[in-house]
Amino acid sequence: MASSQPNSPSDSEPEAIPESPPTIPSLQNTVPSLHDAMPSLHILPLPPLEQYDTPEQGITAINAFAREHGYAVSILRSIAKKGVKKIVKLCCDRGRTLRARPNDGPERKRQTTSIAIDCPFLLRLRLQEDGRWKLTVDKQEHNHEPSPPSTHVAQRKQELSTKAPVIQKQLQQGLSTRHILTSIRKEDEESCLTARDVYNLRRKLHVEFLAGRTPLQALLIELPRDGEWIFKHEVDDENHVTALFCMHKSSIAMLRTNSWVISMDSTYKTNRYGLPLLDIIGFAATGSSFYVGFAFMKDEKQDSYEVILSCLAEAFESLTLEPPRTILTDKEEALMNAIKVVFPSTKHMICLWHINMNILKKARPLLAEQLAKARQETDAVANASSASSQRRTKAERDRELREMVDKAWKMMLKREWLDDCPEYFLHEYTSEYLHLNEISTSRTEGAHWLLKQDLQVSTNDLLVVLRTFENAVKLQFKKVTDTIENDKIRRSTDTRWKQLFRLVVGRISAKVIEHTIDVYNRYRPASDEKPPIPPLCRCNSKNTAGFPCIHLIIQYEEEEKSFEPELFHQHWHLYSVFAPPINPLLLLQDPLQVRRRGRPRGARNFISGGESTQASTQDTSTQRDPSGFELMLSQEGGRGRGRGRGRGRGRGRGREGTQQASQGENGVGIASSTVQEAQQASQEGGRGRGRGRGRGRGRGRGRGGTQQASQGDNGVGIASCAAQEARTASPASNPASPSMGIASCTAQREDSWPDRLRKRRGAP
């Protein structure tokens, strides 16, 4: 209906009535035709029409080309004549038609999908007379658009065939599917593999390993054959396995040196059979934990626990080990009773963390019950009409509530723990035996978590579970052994503890040294914030943890003694008693730095008792240090620069009865002197720098003279005189200049160079 807007009220006209009703569009025009619903044909690039040696080579080359253009091919059918394959027809991987299945319907367990849409694309590989295969094209149209390679199963299979060895190795290493795909895509960003491809390969390898056997049969036959595992199992009347105990060979190696304290705890949801897993953990000298063994049980009753613990006891006996000193568990009564039966001499501790959680679980309902009673009483008081009931104040009601809660709390604690099993957790009892300060099973809980990180799912059979555990066991063993070897060769740079741990560094673990230092720092240096050291030694750290207490540490520190390895429990030792004996010469260390003689106080290289001796090693000279009287004479201002040691070796012919060398810088001769000549020479003054060349063999001990040699310019001689000559030597003589001469206990002063010059010229 059309209408017009009048310009003004006076121009309005009556509305026109249409002659016929409007037509309704036909619905036939809105329905798309069947031709429009059909997919349009696409002509994608064709592979090169080449010849190939084998059909497989041709299919690989064609798919490599087709991958770049969004499609893939697969074998449609093969045609043979007289038993010889002649033709191989290739179609698009979407070229087949859907086939109806007799059991299709909602009741089918597995609902499948398909990518087949009857694509007409068709190729043909034909065998030639020369034995090669020629590619021809029958139909080159596709009825679909190109798609990514990951949507084509043929493309993924072809890539998987080339990367299967790498993926298989990664699966054996325990890598998850997610990590495997991540590593593949880091190397090849164009990879089209999916998680389903890795799952299928894993399943294929597993079926090949079974070789027609059940997983349990392959587990008990193949794994012990490699020598990596030890198994013990129990069966029922129908030959069903009811208990399985497993130990890895690396666990046996660790157990030989760390068998004193072990921890046990059960975990669940690890296998398709629903068997509980009892995880047995040991503690290494480095502070780390290791897997002792694994046990799968049909239930958590005492009989099942006794079977598993009996297998563990047999392992201890086969290794000639004593039963464990302490076993740490939670409050599992069946397990506690089984430990008493199998290990009667072993102490048993209950995890404090489980005790706290149990108390919290019991205390919350108890507290809620008491609060409900208090709330009812408060409401009754508020609604009471008597004045006597209104006299109770809020403080009184709160005090009564606290008393009721405390009473109920103490009754519950006494009933559940103090009356039942106080010897399993109270310090009064646990301080008498070794437990290495392990008072909770938190490490066992951490071991559960580590195993389940590798498992990922809880539907695997026991074969897959144990092969997964093997990777975790080997990794933990490598970590512990590497730490032990590092502790053997590493030394702390903190010199404060060098003397105290001098004899044990490299022989006990760094962890126990750290524990010992922590005990010391807990009390020293003394301050208001730190507790005082008890006057009487009632410490039990030696019994419980296996290292010295604070009293013994203070005693050794005050006496400047070093700890012996025997003060630490064998658990903390890095060298096993089962290991081959160590050559004692390999344990020898360098001598300690000593304070040598000849360093009087005030010398330039004097080292006090509290100073480091490192500076003494910086001086590489072998020359002796000056004596005390030499330092005194040098401080009096003598003008000589002599360094001689008083036993000069020179040769020359003296003149005028002195020990002066014959004039001439390099003369060689023999001079002998009398007592008077030596006295005269020693009393002559001057600042001569000559080198005496007298040759006497007297070794008198001079009292007044210096030990400086009388030295000339180029001579090296032996100057010695009798004891009487040395005594008469002038004590005020100046030291001679630097020389290589050696004087024995006496020194003689030479003439000054003006006097020697006059003598050479014959002047008086």
Secondary structure, DSSP 8 states (H G I E B T S, - for coil): ------SSGGG-------SS------GGGTS--HHHHS---EE-------EESSHHHHHHHHHHHHHTTT--EEEEEEEEETTEEEEEEEEETT-S-----TT-STT-SS-----------EEEEEE-TTS-EEEEEEE-EESS----GGG-HHHHHHHHHHHHHHHHHHHHTT--HHHHHHHHHHH-TT----HHHHHHHHHHHHHHHHTTS-HHHHHHHHHHHTTSEEEEEEE-TT--EEEEEEEEHHHHHHHTT--SEEEEEEE---STT---EEEEEEE-TTS-EEEEEEEEES--SHHHHHHHHHHHHHHHHHTT----SEEEE-S-HHHHHHHHHH-TTSEEEE-HHHHHHHHHHHHHHHHHHHHHHHHHHHHHHHH--STTTT---HHHHHHHHHHHHHHHHHHHHIIIIITT-GGGT-HHHHTTS--TT--S-HHHHHHHHHHHHHH--S---HHHHHHHHHHHHHHHHHHHHHHHHHHHH---S-GGGTTTTTTTBTTB-HHHHHHHHHHHHHH-S--TTS----SS----HHHHTSS--HHHHHHHHHTT----GGGS-GGGBSS-TTS----GGGG---------SS--TT-TT---TTS-SGGGGG----S----HHHHHHHHTT--------SB-------STTS----SSTT--------HHHHHHHHH--S----B-----------SSS-S---B-SS--------HHHHHTS-TT-----S-S--B-S-------HHHHHHHHHT--
